[in-house]
Amino acid sequence: MQTLFSAKSPGISVAATDAALSAVALPAGSGNTIRVVNESADIAFIAIGSSAVAATLPTTGAGTITSAAVQPLREIYMRRDPTSDTHISTICRSTKTATLSVYVGDGGSN
């Protein structure tokens, strides 16, 4: 049986602009899942990692690791290692902005 993400999960709000956001600490919690809700009309890109993490935009280079896209007015769930994935960084394309709600917990969507 699938475990659903709790409505009582700790959360924060972060802004995404066309300059990479300095790494922001994820909400307190030991959960192995991050839920990111894009409340805006523009695509946002996120990276999860240590306090040195920096979001990047997709490139045309083959095999280049970039950030995960969060589509407008959508949510994504990502697995994480609570011991090393402690921060989030965000970015949008030029002249675009987004507001993201970020939650830490266990499980996923139904």
C-alpha beads as a LAMMPS data file, in Angstrom:
LAMMPS data file: protein, C-alpha beads

110 atoms
109 bonds

1 atom types
1 bond types

-500.0 500.0 xlo xhi
-500.0 500.0 ylo yhi
-500.0 500.0 zlo zhi

Masses

1 110.0

Atoms # bond

1 1 1 0.000 0.000 0.000
2 1 1 1.266 3.449 -0.919
3 1 1 1.963 5.950 1.871
4 1 1 0.435 9.340 1.109
5 1 1 2.169 12.625 1.885
6 1 1 0.867 14.135 5.150
7 1 1 -1.127 17.380 5.152
8 1 1 0.814 18.289 8.311
9 1 1 4.265 18.244 6.688
10 1 1 6.580 21.183 7.501
11 1 1 6.906 23.671 4.643
12 1 1 8.532 26.873 3.422
13 1 1 7.921 29.296 0.555
14 1 1 10.769 30.202 -1.801
15 1 1 10.977 32.571 -4.744
16 1 1 12.477 31.648 -8.091
17 1 1 13.864 34.387 -10.335
18 1 1 16.216 34.494 -13.314
19 1 1 19.200 34.413 -10.937
20 1 1 19.923 31.242 -8.978
21 1 1 18.708 31.481 -5.400
22 1 1 21.353 30.856 -2.798
23 1 1 20.763 27.522 -1.113
24 1 1 17.936 27.696 1.420
25 1 1 17.570 25.151 4.208
26 1 1 14.693 22.728 3.691
27 1 1 12.039 22.604 6.400
28 1 1 12.947 20.605 9.482
29 1 1 11.991 16.985 9.148
30 1 1 13.541 13.608 8.561
31 1 1 11.236 12.591 5.710
32 1 1 12.669 11.025 2.585
33 1 1 10.349 12.906 0.195
34 1 1 10.142 16.524 -0.903
35 1 1 6.915 17.944 -2.324
36 1 1 7.330 21.102 -4.432
37 1 1 4.252 23.075 -5.513
38 1 1 4.672 25.731 -8.221
39 1 1 2.020 28.355 -7.449
40 1 1 2.914 30.478 -10.489
41 1 1 2.395 30.664 -14.249
42 1 1 6.101 30.186 -15.118
43 1 1 8.278 27.055 -15.095
44 1 1 10.754 26.884 -12.216
45 1 1 13.850 24.709 -11.940
46 1 1 15.051 23.297 -8.617
47 1 1 18.124 21.558 -7.267
48 1 1 18.310 19.712 -3.946
49 1 1 21.563 19.052 -2.115
50 1 1 23.976 20.453 0.473
51 1 1 24.302 24.097 1.477
52 1 1 26.405 24.601 -1.677
53 1 1 23.687 23.467 -4.123
54 1 1 22.910 25.812 -7.048
55 1 1 20.059 25.453 -9.523
56 1 1 20.901 25.622 -13.224
57 1 1 18.878 25.912 -16.403
58 1 1 18.775 23.068 -18.926
59 1 1 21.453 23.163 -21.601
60 1 1 21.868 21.555 -24.990
61 1 1 24.935 19.610 -23.876
62 1 1 24.511 15.848 -23.869
63 1 1 24.751 14.269 -20.449
64 1 1 24.828 17.563 -18.568
65 1 1 23.207 17.348 -15.139
66 1 1 20.824 20.247 -14.583
67 1 1 17.924 21.009 -12.289
68 1 1 14.447 19.445 -12.183
69 1 1 11.606 21.370 -13.831
70 1 1 8.438 22.181 -11.905
71 1 1 5.695 22.994 -14.389
72 1 1 3.389 25.982 -13.774
73 1 1 0.553 25.330 -11.311
74 1 1 1.763 21.758 -10.735
75 1 1 3.528 19.792 -8.039
76 1 1 6.309 17.239 -8.047
77 1 1 7.538 14.730 -5.476
78 1 1 11.220 13.894 -5.201
79 1 1 13.015 11.338 -3.060
80 1 1 15.872 12.638 -0.959
81 1 1 18.545 11.518 1.452
82 1 1 17.735 13.437 4.671
83 1 1 21.391 13.401 5.709
84 1 1 22.769 15.049 2.554
85 1 1 19.807 16.695 0.764
86 1 1 19.234 19.516 3.228
87 1 1 18.900 22.576 0.976
88 1 1 17.069 23.788 -2.136
89 1 1 18.066 26.265 -4.847
90 1 1 15.731 27.632 -7.540
91 1 1 15.925 29.472 -10.862
92 1 1 13.632 30.546 -13.718
93 1 1 14.331 31.506 -17.313
94 1 1 15.127 35.148 -18.155
95 1 1 12.455 37.652 -16.985
96 1 1 10.354 34.868 -15.393
97 1 1 9.486 34.357 -11.714
98 1 1 7.740 31.735 -9.602
99 1 1 6.712 31.115 -6.025
100 1 1 7.272 27.587 -4.764
101 1 1 5.942 25.905 -1.653
102 1 1 8.339 23.205 -0.437
103 1 1 7.407 20.459 2.036
104 1 1 9.369 17.605 3.639
105 1 1 7.682 14.340 4.566
106 1 1 7.234 10.711 3.576
107 1 1 5.232 9.150 0.792
108 1 1 3.806 10.552 -2.402
109 1 1 0.587 11.545 -4.121
110 1 1 -2.456 9.399 -4.696

Bonds

1 1 1 2
2 1 2 3
3 1 3 4
4 1 4 5
5 1 5 6
6 1 6 7
7 1 7 8
8 1 8 9
9 1 9 10
10 1 10 11
11 1 11 12
12 1 12 13
13 1 13 14
14 1 14 15
15 1 15 16
16 1 16 17
17 1 17 18
18 1 18 19
19 1 19 20
20 1 20 21
21 1 21 22
22 1 22 23
23 1 23 24
24 1 24 25
25 1 25 26
26 1 26 27
27 1 27 28
28 1 28 29
29 1 29 30
30 1 30 31
31 1 31 32
32 1 32 33
33 1 33 34
34 1 34 35
35 1 35 36
36 1 36 37
37 1 37 38
38 1 38 39
39 1 39 40
40 1 40 41
41 1 41 42
42 1 42 43
43 1 43 44
44 1 44 45
45 1 45 46
46 1 46 47
47 1 47 48
48 1 48 49
49 1 49 50
50 1 50 51
51 1 51 52
52 1 52 53
53 1 53 54
54 1 54 55
55 1 55 56
56 1 56 57
57 1 57 58
58 1 58 59
59 1 59 60
60 1 60 61
61 1 61 62
62 1 62 63
63 1 63 64
64 1 64 65
65 1 65 66
66 1 66 67
67 1 67 68
68 1 68 69
69 1 69 70
70 1 70 71
71 1 71 72
72 1 72 73
73 1 73 74
74 1 74 75
75 1 75 76
76 1 76 77
77 1 77 78
78 1 78 79
79 1 79 80
80 1 80 81
81 1 81 82
82 1 82 83
83 1 83 84
84 1 84 85
85 1 85 86
86 1 86 87
87 1 87 88
88 1 88 89
89 1 89 90
90 1 90 91
91 1 91 92
92 1 92 93
93 1 93 94
94 1 94 95
95 1 95 96
96 1 96 97
97 1 97 98
98 1 98 99
99 1 99 100
100 1 100 101
101 1 101 102
102 1 102 103
103 1 103 104
104 1 104 105
105 1 105 106
106 1 106 107
107 1 107 108
108 1 108 109
109 1 109 110
